[in-house]
């Protein structure tokens, strides 16, 4: 079962060459049992999209001007392609991993919960970064006053 998941992740990575390392990492993470395997698959989607976005940002920073817009558009197309491939190939695998008797609705709910958890984690990280920046600014202001 996990071999099928790894193959699906590899196929999605082949569709977007910018993210092979993320896909390989996600394939390794997909080795857990049952729901854990599904968590690795959801992580694969996010990892591949993140790697694509990071590649686009690096290309845009290096290129500048019109080339940056072209690189961003290409990255957006690659991310959309990854999402489409994951939807086509991984959701059926998730149905089998979670259990066919639970049906696609249950799997959809589970995937939605995983996405919400990931979004909450990202929001918490952003808040922590902002708090850290505020503390640095306060320290700088105190030093200036002294």
NORJOUR-V730456 format. One record per residue. RES is the residue in one letter. PSI is psi in whole degrees, 0 to 359 (NA if undefined). OMEGA is omega in radians with two decimals (none if undefined). D_FIRST is the distance of its C-alpha to the first C-alpha in Angstrom with 1 decimal. Layout:
BEGIN
RES,PSI,OMEGA,D_FIRST + RES,PSI,OMEGA,D_FIRST
END
This chain:
BEGIN
X,315,-3.12,0.0 + X,334,3.07,3.8 + X,320,3.10,5.3 + X,318,3.14,5.3 + X,316,3.14,6.6 + X,321,3.10,8.8 + X,319,3.14,10.0 + X,320,3.11,10.9 + X,318,3.13,12.7 + X,321,3.12,14.4 + X,320,3.11,15.6 + X,322,3.12,17.0 + X,324,3.12,18.7 + X,329,3.12,20.2 + X,337,3.12,21.7 + X,90,-3.04,23.4 + X,346,-3.10,24.6 + X,344,-3.01,26.2 + X,37,-3.09,23.0 + X,323,-3.12,21.2 + X,319,3.13,21.7 + X,320,-3.14,20.4 + X,321,3.12,17.2 + X,318,3.10,16.8 + X,316,-3.13,17.5 + X,323,3.12,15.1 + X,321,3.09,12.2 + X,322,3.13,13.5 + X,338,-3.11,13.7 + X,4,-3.07,10.2 + X,355,-3.13,9.4 + X,169,-3.11,10.6 + X,147,3.00,9.5 + X,240,-3.12,9.5 + X,329,3.10,12.2 + X,320,3.08,12.4 + X,319,3.10,9.2 + X,322,3.11,10.8 + X,321,3.08,14.0 + X,324,-3.13,12.9 + X,318,3.10,12.1 + X,320,3.08,15.5 + X,327,3.13,17.0 + X,317,-3.13,15.9 + X,313,-3.12,18.0 + X,319,-3.13,20.9 + X,316,-3.13,20.9 + X,317,3.13,21.0 + X,321,3.13,23.7 + X,316,3.13,25.6 + X,321,3.12,25.6 + X,316,-3.14,26.8 + X,320,3.13,29.5 + X,320,3.10,30.6 + X,317,3.14,31.0 + X,318,-3.13,33.0 + X,317,3.13,35.2 + X,318,3.13,35.9 + X,319,-3.14,36.7 + X,319,-3.13,39.0 + X,321,-3.11,40.7 + X,324,-3.01,41.4 + X,307,-3.10,42.4 + X,161,3.06,44.5 + X,215,-3.09,46.3 + X,330,3.13,44.9 + X,327,3.12,42.3 + X,318,3.12,40.7 + X,319,3.13,40.4 + X,319,3.13,38.9 + X,320,3.12,36.3 + X,317,3.13,35.5 + X,319,3.13,35.2 + X,320,3.13,32.9 + X,321,3.11,30.7 + X,319,3.11,30.6 + X,319,3.12,29.6 + X,319,3.12,26.8 + X,319,3.10,25.5 + X,321,3.12,25.8 + X,318,3.11,23.8 + X,313,-3.13,21.0 + X,315,-3.14,21.0 + X,315,-3.14,21.1 + X,318,3.14,18.2 + X,318,3.13,16.0 + X,318,-3.10,17.2 + X,320,-2.96,16.5 + X,326,-3.01,13.0 + X,328,-3.14,11.5 + X,317,3.06,13.0 + X,324,3.10,11.3 + X,319,3.11,7.8 + X,323,3.12,9.7 + X,317,-3.13,11.1 + X,318,-3.11,8.1 + X,313,-3.10,7.2 + X,324,3.13,11.0 + X,123,-3.07,11.7 + X,327,-3.08,13.1 + X,337,-3.14,16.5 + X,338,3.03,17.1 + X,169,-3.08,17.2 + X,330,-3.14,17.3 + X,318,3.12,20.4 + X,318,3.14,18.8 + X,317,3.12,16.1 + X,318,3.11,19.0 + X,317,3.13,21.0 + X,315,3.14,18.4 + X,317,3.13,18.0 + X,319,3.11,21.8 + X,319,3.13,22.2 + X,317,3.13,20.2 + X,317,3.13,22.3 + X,319,3.11,25.4 + X,317,3.14,24.7 + X,319,3.12,24.3 + X,320,3.11,27.5 + X,320,3.11,29.4 + X,317,3.13,28.5 + X,319,3.12,29.8 + X,317,3.11,32.9 + X,319,3.12,33.5 + X,318,3.12,33.3 + X,318,3.13,35.8 + X,320,3.12,38.1 + X,320,3.11,38.1 + X,317,3.14,38.9 + X,319,3.11,41.7 + X,319,3.11,43.1 + X,319,3.12,43.2 + X,320,3.12,45.0 + X,320,3.11,47.5 + X,319,3.12,48.2 + X,318,3.13,48.9 + X,319,3.12,51.2 + X,320,3.12,53.1 + X,319,3.13,53.5 + X,319,3.13,54.9 + X,320,3.12,57.3 + X,320,3.13,58.5 + X,323,3.13,59.2 + X,323,3.13,61.0 + X,326,3.14,63.2 + X,NA,none,64.1
END
